Amino acid sequence: MADLKAQETTVEGRSTVIVSGQLTINTAPELRSVLMKYVKRRRASLLLDLSGVEFMDTSGLATLIEAHLQAERNRGTLVLFGLRPRIADVFKVTRVTSLFKILDTQEAALEALKGDGQ
């Protein structure tokens, strides 16, 4: 079974989860439990660094969609950044890019959250 690491940290006062490894049916539940701690909070913003994700299947994508929808329900924001081309292709092929705020860099992700009062 491939490993997944989800390191929780704070960057410029923003909750950030740095994800690395393979996001699959076997590892998605681990990431889900980490993400839900944040997105179930009212008006929470969360940065999700996916630059270390080497592979993602539809279970991993479903986990991210669930987190996004939960954040939205609670008037929060989930911002993804650092997607490798192979991972970005998963979003494009499945046509879910419009659901997410996806940026190239951490700096751009932090900038996107400025002024949200969180």
Beta strands, then each sheet from edge to edge (+ up, - down):
strand 1: 4-11
strand 2: 14-23
strand 3: 45-56
strand 4: 77-81
strand 5: 101-103
sheet 1: 1+ 2- 3- 4- 5-
end
